[in-house]
């Protein structure tokens, strides 16, 4: 295949990785793309950009002004520039990449991510017909137009548009319809829904009883604050991020009795602010405890 216009071409170069080849094709069609590692997550930030130490793209709210040449900052790294995609700074990421993602908001579209058969059945009854892409467990319904990107707007349904990314799984079938008000309303409903953690929280801290290895109470506080920050800054994959942070907190603080219901409430509040439902939080907490044998 002849490379799209503007892509550097070296007759002596090795063959492009399949993921990069796909990314260049999509970029030529004005889809901002980025590599995904195994597990469908974005590449981690480089050392200079870790935890936004570079000062750019604070809390993932803007696509700049960080000048890092590597594919950092998840969705904000997505680009249509073939020279960036084929640059030496991106080469290690493409060698590791398991898939390609795109930034729906940057392409002017919104993806309604239906994660299971029940969610697909709901969409077929309630949403206008549009372009559909099959996924591993469900479907992506793609509409023309952009909006915010809340997760868990209803069981098995996430919205991916601005400040988010979606895995590229093909062009799909059907004609893309304009973004309907019913989808926008899902985000409004989710944002305004009352979810008081203090009255709804049904999990509790482990009883403890083990030896406390903390140097001071500040050690626990830093651990909780770091977990809150990681959850708040997660650009996508919030289910996975919440579970990993719950697992990390329980691993470090779950056996000595220092962890309290107040600490758990803080973690649940951070997760729910990112769109997690209370049920997802409780399931993640229970699964983390099971994994650790608590």
Buried (B, 14 or more C-beta within 10 A) or exposed (E): EEBEEEBEEEEEEEEBBEBBBBBBBBBBEEBBBBBBBEEBBBBBBBEEBEEBEBEBBEEBEEBEEBEBEBBBBBBBBBBBEBEBBBBEEBEEBBEBBEBBBBBBBBBEBBBBBBBBEEBBEBBEEEBEEBBBBEBEEBBBBBBBBBBBBBBBBBEBBBBBBBBBBBBBBEEBEEEBBEBBEEBBEBBBEBEEEEBEBEEBBEBEBBEBEEEEEBEEEEBBEEBBEBBBBBBBBBBBBBBBBBBBBBBBBBBBBBBBBBBBEEBBBBBBBBBBEBBBBBEBBBBBBEEBBEEBEB
